[in-house]
């Protein structure tokens, strides 16, 4: 054997010796962990896993106070008497001028939504001496009233029991 052949066989034997065999159990655990990580990351990016009415509130002028989302299933009390007459009410803290209300387990039907930016957190939409709102407000369908709040029929929308994503803007 010449010296080049001896060096070549010595190098190839070193390469063979450095290969590491990973036990099948460790491979299975690694694959399982990778799949779980992928599943968890996809869940965290999902909008809303549960069926419901999901509302993104836009045009919030500041992060002071709370946003109250009131879901009505009839014209009774719409929109002023939301604390007593709304089907569901959600009061949430504003984060970086943004808010989101998620109403889950809502049966199919016709609904209307009113949203207020309750800056002083007194549980109502404040108005000036003329009755003009001094805090932000909005209605589903971006409904507007001629004098005062819009009627339930202008703000109403059908809901079929599946995921419904709405976007509402506040007016000041």
N, C-alpha and C positions, 0 to 999 in steps of 0.2 A: 504494500500500500504506500502510495506516495503521501507526502505531508499535507497536500491540499485536500485529499480525500479524508484523511484523518480529522482535519479541522472541521470539514463540512459535516461529518457524522457526529462529531462532538457538539457542534452548534445545534443540529437537529435533535439530538438527545436531550439537550438542555431545554429546548422549546417544549418538547413532549412532557418533560418533568414539571414545567411550571403551570400546566393546565390544571384548573381546580374544578372538581365536580361538586355542583350544588345539589344537595339532597332534594328529592322530589317534593317533600313536605315544605321546605323553605320556598321552593318555586311557587307552590300553590298559595302559600300565605302571601307572598309578594304580589301575585296576580290578584288575589282577593283584595288586598289593600289598595292596589292601583284602581281596581274597578269601583271600590267604595268611594275613593277620593274623587273619581270622575263623576259618580252619581251625586255626591254631596255638592260638588261645585256646580253641577247643572241645576240642582234644586235652588241654590242660593241666587242664581241669576234669573230664575223663573219669576214672572210677574206675580201671579197669585195661583197657588195650587188648588185652592178650594173654589167651587163655583160661587159666584156672588156678583154684586155690583161694586166695582172698584173705581174710585173717583180721584183723579189727580187735580189738585187745586192750583191754579196759576194766578199770576198778578197779585201776589200778596205783598203789600208795600213795605212791611217790616216783620221782624220776628217777635214782636211784643204781643203778649196775650196768647189766645188760643183760637182755633178754628172749630166751629160747630157745624157739623153736617147733619141735616135732618131729612129723613126719608119718610115721605107720606104715601099712603095707599088710598087716600080719599081727599076730597076738597075740605073736609072738616078741619078747621084750624090752620089751613095752609095760607101763608107761611109763618104768620106772626106767632101763633100759639104752639111753637114747635116742641117746647118742653113737656107739654101735656098731651098734645094730639098726634105727634109724629109716631109712625110705626117703630122707627129706630132712630136714635140720636147718638152721635159719636162726637165727643169733644177731644181734640188732640192738640198737643203742643206743636208749635211751628218750628221747623228746623231749617235754618238757612233760607228763609223766605219761601219754603215749600211745605206742602202738606198733602197727605193722602188718606182717604177714608175707605176702608174695606168693609162692606156689609156682606157677611156670609150667611148661608142657610136662609136665604130669602125665597119665599115661594113665588112661582110665576104670577104675574099680574101687571097692573098698570100703576106706575109710581111717578112721583115728582120729587125733586130735591131742592132744598134751600140751604145755602151755606152763608155763614156770617163770620167775619173776622172780629171776634170779641176782644178788642185790645185791652179794655179795662176789666175783663173777666167778670162782668156782672150778670151774665146769663141772658142778655137781650141785645137787640140791635139798637144802639143809641141813635137818637135823632135830634135835630135842632128844634127851635121853637116853631118852625114851619112844618115839621114832620119829615124833613129831608134827612136821610141817613148820614151820620157822621162817622160810621165805621163801614168797612168793606162788606159787600153782599153779592150774592150771585144765585142764579136759578138754573135748573137743568134746561136744556135746549136754548140756553142764553136768553130765556124769555124775559120780556120787559113789560111793565104795566104802563098804561097811559097816565094815570094818576094813582100812585101807590104801587103795591105789589101786583104782579101778574096773576091771573086766575090759574087754578090747578090745571085746567085743560091746556093752557099754553105751555106749561112746564112739564106736562106728563109725557111718559115714554113707556113703551111696552118692555117687559122683561120676561124671557122665556125659561128662566131657571139655570141657564148656562152662564159662563163668564161674560160680563159686560164691562168694558172699559170706557169710562166717561172722562172728559176733560171739561172743567168748569173754570171760568175766569171771574175774578172778583172785580167789582166796580166800586169806586170811592167817590 
